[in-house]
């Protein structure tokens, strides 16, 4: 949740402790927290230097821009213009998830959810970072009462509540809140240099937007515990092996592959896709028997739709189905 590497340029390694001390002083962080921050000196410099070396990502799909935003960019992509692409756009802060960004993301998701021409949504960041975490500067002064009364981070759940499928295209670093944001999506495609982690423990806190819950359900208790208690990162290949990511591709092909996946999903009935997504997600919230019952009843419900009838009729007649999302 709370990990931010903010820099306009890579800082020499010998200046890292000074940089972090100045950062703490600028934010009026207590000395104890400043000492915690020093833990990140070596790791932070490694992250920033590696990020600076990552290649630029070439866009390999047809797209058209939509509304202007401050913290994100949106476009409609694919041959049929049925895949929405939302790009986190705070490059100097490595896409730190500030309140303004999350509000814009929520608004964009709501708009695309209502747009009947959109079949799937791709959420991505930059070549350096999907999102390096939540914005520490915004939360450093929070008190317990403020967090409780304001239900801090509750508005992040819009991603998980979105009915249309969301594909996270993760290049670079997905740390803390960035990793949690990716896990809120339905499918994760990772660039071959992607890194995932939950390093909140070194800041004297814990993940607050799903890092202890979604991660555990995906990779198992032992690995989730190790990641959350040490702050260690895992690479894209390990993430795929653990089931956190479903595919790893070269960084410069990531966005194109994610859009292709969205287009493939878009060839099916949007209505049935959304019902199927709900059924799969229910597996995380119920017992096996309750989940099986929900699946069976949802399967039965599809027999009330025109698209189920068209799909089976087209199969029997050996022709492509023409879905109407009804």
C-alpha positions as CSV (number, residue, x, y, z in Angstrom):
1,X,0.0,0.0,0.0
2,X,2.5,2.6,1.1
3,X,5.7,2.6,-0.9
4,X,6.8,5.5,-3.1
5,X,10.0,5.9,-5.0
6,X,9.9,9.5,-6.1
7,X,12.7,10.9,-8.3
8,X,13.2,13.0,-11.4
9,X,16.5,11.3,-12.1
10,X,18.7,8.5,-10.7
11,X,20.6,9.6,-7.6
12,X,24.2,8.4,-7.1
13,X,24.3,5.6,-4.5
14,X,26.5,7.5,-2.2
15,X,23.8,10.3,-1.9
16,X,21.0,7.9,-1.1
17,X,21.1,8.3,2.7
18,X,21.2,12.1,2.3
19,X,18.3,12.0,-0.1
20,X,16.2,10.0,2.3
21,X,17.1,12.2,5.3
22,X,16.1,15.2,3.3
23,X,12.9,13.5,2.3
24,X,12.1,12.8,5.9
25,X,12.9,16.3,7.0
26,X,10.8,17.8,4.2
27,X,7.8,15.8,5.3
28,X,8.5,16.5,9.0
29,X,8.7,12.8,9.6
30,X,9.7,11.7,13.1
31,X,13.3,10.5,13.5
32,X,12.1,6.9,14.1
33,X,10.4,6.9,10.7
34,X,13.5,8.5,9.2
35,X,15.5,5.6,10.5
36,X,13.0,3.2,9.0
37,X,13.3,5.0,5.7
38,X,17.1,4.5,5.7
39,X,16.4,0.7,5.4
40,X,15.3,1.5,1.9
41,X,18.5,3.3,0.8
42,X,20.2,0.5,-1.0
43,X,17.0,-1.1,-2.3
44,X,15.6,2.3,-3.4
45,X,18.7,3.1,-5.4
46,X,18.7,-0.3,-7.0
47,X,15.1,0.1,-8.0
48,X,15.6,3.6,-9.4
49,X,18.7,2.7,-11.4
50,X,17.1,-0.4,-12.8
51,X,14.0,1.5,-13.7
52,X,16.1,4.1,-15.6
53,X,17.7,1.3,-17.7
54,X,14.4,-0.2,-18.8
55,X,13.5,0.2,-22.5
56,X,10.8,2.4,-23.8
57,X,7.6,0.5,-24.6
58,X,6.4,0.7,-28.2
59,X,2.7,1.0,-28.7
60,X,1.6,-1.8,-31.1
61,X,-2.1,-1.4,-31.5
62,X,-4.5,1.0,-33.1
63,X,-5.9,3.5,-30.6
64,X,-7.6,6.8,-30.2
65,X,-7.4,9.2,-27.2
66,X,-10.5,10.1,-25.2
67,X,-11.0,12.7,-22.4
68,X,-8.1,14.7,-21.0
69,X,-7.1,13.9,-17.4
70,X,-4.5,15.1,-14.9
71,X,-3.2,11.8,-13.5
72,X,-4.3,9.2,-16.1
73,X,-4.6,8.8,-19.9
74,X,-7.4,7.0,-21.6
75,X,-7.8,5.7,-25.1
76,X,-9.9,3.2,-27.0
77,X,-7.9,0.5,-28.8
78,X,-8.2,-2.5,-31.0
79,X,-9.4,-3.0,-34.5
80,X,-13.0,-2.9,-33.3
81,X,-12.3,0.0,-30.9
82,X,-13.8,-2.1,-28.1
83,X,-10.9,-2.2,-25.6
84,X,-10.4,0.7,-23.3
85,X,-6.9,1.5,-22.2
86,X,-6.3,3.4,-18.9
87,X,-2.7,4.5,-18.4
88,X,-1.5,5.7,-15.0
89,X,0.4,9.0,-15.7
90,X,2.5,10.3,-12.9
91,X,5.9,9.5,-14.4
92,X,8.0,11.7,-12.0
93,X,6.5,9.9,-9.0
94,X,6.7,6.4,-10.7
95,X,2.9,6.5,-10.8
96,X,2.4,6.8,-7.1
97,X,-1.3,6.3,-6.3
98,X,-2.4,9.7,-4.9
99,X,-6.0,10.5,-4.1
100,X,-6.4,12.5,-7.3
101,X,-5.2,9.6,-9.4
102,X,-7.5,7.1,-7.7
103,X,-10.5,9.4,-8.1
104,X,-9.8,9.8,-11.8
105,X,-9.3,6.0,-12.2
106,X,-12.6,5.4,-10.5
107,X,-14.4,7.9,-12.7
108,X,-12.9,6.4,-15.9
109,X,-13.9,2.9,-14.9
110,X,-17.4,4.0,-14.2
111,X,-17.6,5.7,-17.6
112,X,-16.2,2.7,-19.5
113,X,-18.5,0.4,-17.6
114,X,-21.5,2.3,-18.9
115,X,-20.1,2.4,-22.5
116,X,-21.8,-0.5,-24.4
117,X,-19.1,-0.4,-27.1
118,X,-16.4,-1.4,-24.6
119,X,-15.9,-5.1,-24.0
120,X,-12.8,-5.1,-21.8
121,X,-10.4,-2.6,-20.0
122,X,-6.6,-2.6,-19.9
123,X,-5.0,-0.9,-17.0
124,X,-1.3,-0.1,-17.4
125,X,1.5,2.3,-16.2
126,X,4.8,3.3,-17.7
127,X,7.8,1.4,-18.9
128,X,9.5,2.1,-15.5
129,X,6.6,1.4,-13.2
130,X,3.1,0.1,-13.2
131,X,2.7,1.9,-9.9
132,X,5.4,2.1,-7.2
133,X,2.9,2.3,-4.4
134,X,0.6,4.7,-2.6
135,X,1.7,8.3,-2.1
136,X,3.4,8.5,1.3
137,X,3.3,12.3,1.3
138,X,-0.5,12.1,1.4
139,X,-0.7,9.7,4.3
140,X,2.3,10.5,6.5
141,X,0.2,12.8,8.7
142,X,-2.8,10.6,9.0
143,X,-4.0,9.7,12.5
144,X,-5.9,6.5,13.5
145,X,-9.1,8.4,14.0
146,X,-8.9,10.0,10.6
147,X,-8.3,6.7,8.9
148,X,-11.2,5.1,10.7
149,X,-13.7,7.9,10.3
150,X,-12.7,8.5,6.7
151,X,-12.6,4.7,5.9
152,X,-9.2,5.3,4.3
153,X,-8.6,3.4,1.1
154,X,-12.2,2.2,0.8
155,X,-12.6,4.1,-2.5
156,X,-9.9,2.0,-4.0
157,X,-12.4,-0.9,-4.3
158,X,-14.0,0.6,-7.5
159,X,-11.5,-1.5,-9.6
160,X,-12.7,-4.8,-8.0
161,X,-16.4,-3.8,-8.3
162,X,-16.2,-3.1,-12.0
163,X,-18.3,-5.6,-13.9
164,X,-16.3,-5.6,-17.2
165,X,-13.1,-7.6,-17.2
166,X,-10.0,-5.6,-16.4
167,X,-6.5,-6.7,-17.6
168,X,-3.5,-5.3,-15.7
169,X,-0.5,-4.9,-18.0
170,X,2.4,-4.6,-15.6
171,X,5.7,-3.2,-16.7
172,X,8.4,-2.3,-14.2
173,X,7.5,-2.0,-10.6
174,X,4.2,-3.0,-9.0
175,X,5.0,-2.4,-5.3
176,X,2.7,-1.9,-2.3
177,X,-0.5,-0.3,-3.5
178,X,0.7,-0.9,-7.1
179,X,0.8,-4.7,-6.5
180,X,-2.6,-4.5,-4.7
181,X,-4.1,-2.5,-7.6
182,X,-2.9,-5.1,-10.1
183,X,-4.4,-7.9,-8.0
184,X,-7.8,-6.0,-8.0
185,X,-7.8,-6.6,-11.8
186,X,-9.1,-9.9,-13.3
187,X,-6.0,-10.9,-15.3
188,X,-2.4,-9.9,-15.0
189,X,0.0,-9.8,-17.9
190,X,3.5,-9.0,-16.9
191,X,6.4,-7.6,-18.9
192,X,9.6,-9.7,-18.5
193,X,11.2,-7.1,-16.3
194,X,8.2,-6.6,-14.0
195,X,8.7,-6.7,-10.2
196,X,5.9,-7.3,-7.6
197,X,6.2,-6.7,-3.9
198,X,4.5,-5.6,-0.6
199,X,7.3,-3.6,1.2
200,X,5.0,-1.8,3.7
201,X,6.6,-3.6,6.6
202,X,9.8,-1.5,6.3
203,X,7.7,1.7,6.7
204,X,6.2,0.5,10.0
205,X,2.8,-0.5,8.6
206,X,1.1,-3.3,6.7
207,X,-0.7,-3.6,3.3
208,X,-4.1,-1.9,3.5
209,X,-5.7,-2.5,0.1
210,X,-5.6,-6.3,-0.3
211,X,-1.9,-7.2,0.1
212,X,-2.5,-9.6,3.0
213,X,-5.7,-11.0,1.6
214,X,-5.7,-11.3,-2.2
215,X,-2.0,-12.2,-2.3
216,X,-2.5,-15.0,0.1
217,X,-5.4,-16.4,-1.9
218,X,-3.3,-16.4,-5.0
219,X,0.2,-17.5,-4.0
220,X,-0.6,-19.3,-0.7
221,X,0.1,-18.5,2.9
222,X,3.9,-19.2,3.1
223,X,4.9,-17.1,0.1
224,X,2.5,-14.3,1.0
225,X,3.8,-14.3,4.5
226,X,7.4,-14.1,3.3
227,X,6.7,-11.2,0.9
228,X,4.7,-9.2,3.5
229,X,7.1,-9.8,6.4
230,X,10.3,-9.1,4.5
231,X,9.2,-6.7,1.8
232,X,11.1,-8.8,-0.8
233,X,10.1,-8.5,-4.4
234,X,9.5,-11.3,-6.9
235,X,10.1,-11.1,-10.7
236,X,7.7,-11.6,-13.5
237,X,8.7,-15.3,-14.1
238,X,8.2,-16.2,-10.5
239,X,4.9,-14.3,-10.4
240,X,3.7,-16.4,-13.4
241,X,4.9,-19.6,-11.7
242,X,3.0,-18.7,-8.5
243,X,-0.2,-17.9,-10.5
244,X,0.0,-14.1,-9.7
245,X,0.5,-13.4,-13.4
246,X,-1.0,-15.5,-16.2
247,X,1.5,-14.5,-18.9
248,X,4.9,-13.0,-19.3
249,X,5.9,-11.2,-22.5
250,X,8.7,-8.9,-23.6
251,X,8.2,-5.4,-22.2
252,X,7.8,-3.8,-25.6
253,X,5.0,-6.2,-26.5
254,X,3.1,-6.1,-23.3
255,X,0.5,-3.5,-24.1
256,X,-0.2,-5.0,-27.5
257,X,-0.7,-8.5,-26.0
258,X,-3.0,-7.1,-23.3
259,X,-5.2,-5.4,-26.0
260,X,-5.2,-8.6,-28.1
261,X,-6.5,-10.4,-25.0
262,X,-9.2,-7.8,-24.5
263,X,-10.2,-8.1,-28.2
264,X,-10.5,-11.9,-27.8
265,X,-12.7,-11.5,-24.8
266,X,-14.7,-8.9,-26.8
267,X,-15.6,-11.6,-29.4
268,X,-18.0,-13.2,-26.9
269,X,-21.2,-11.9,-25.4
270,X,-20.5,-9.1,-23.0
271,X,-23.4,-10.2,-20.9
272,X,-22.2,-13.7,-20.5
273,X,-18.6,-12.6,-19.9
274,X,-19.8,-10.5,-17.0
275,X,-21.8,-13.4,-15.5
276,X,-18.7,-15.7,-15.9
277,X,-16.5,-13.1,-14.2
278,X,-18.8,-12.9,-11.3
279,X,-18.9,-16.7,-10.9
280,X,-15.1,-17.0,-10.9
281,X,-14.8,-14.2,-8.3
282,X,-17.4,-15.9,-6.2
283,X,-14.9,-18.7,-5.7
284,X,-12.8,-16.4,-3.5
285,X,-15.7,-15.4,-1.3
286,X,-17.6,-18.7,-0.6
287,X,-17.2,-22.3,0.4
288,X,-16.8,-24.9,-2.4
289,X,-20.4,-26.1,-2.1
290,X,-21.8,-22.5,-2.0
291,X,-19.7,-21.6,-5.0
292,X,-20.8,-24.7,-7.0
293,X,-24.4,-23.8,-6.3
294,X,-23.9,-20.2,-7.4
295,X,-22.2,-21.4,-10.6
296,X,-25.0,-23.8,-11.4
297,X,-27.7,-21.2,-10.8
298,X,-25.7,-18.7,-13.0
299,X,-25.4,-21.4,-15.7
300,X,-29.2,-21.9,-15.5
301,X,-29.7,-18.1,-15.8
302,X,-27.9,-18.0,-19.1
303,X,-30.7,-20.1,-20.6
304,X,-32.9,-17.0,-20.3
305,X,-30.7,-15.0,-22.6
306,X,-30.8,-14.6,-26.3
307,X,-27.0,-14.9,-26.5
308,X,-27.0,-18.4,-25.0
309,X,-29.6,-19.5,-27.6
310,X,-27.6,-17.8,-30.4
311,X,-24.3,-19.3,-29.3
312,X,-25.7,-22.9,-29.2
313,X,-27.6,-22.5,-32.4
314,X,-24.6,-21.1,-34.2
315,X,-22.5,-24.0,-33.0
316,X,-25.1,-26.5,-34.2
317,X,-25.3,-24.7,-37.6
318,X,-21.5,-24.5,-37.9
319,X,-21.4,-20.7,-38.2
320,X,-20.0,-17.8,-36.2
321,X,-22.3,-16.6,-33.5
322,X,-23.8,-13.0,-33.7
323,X,-24.2,-11.9,-30.1
324,X,-26.4,-9.0,-29.1
325,X,-25.6,-8.9,-25.4
326,X,-29.1,-9.7,-24.5
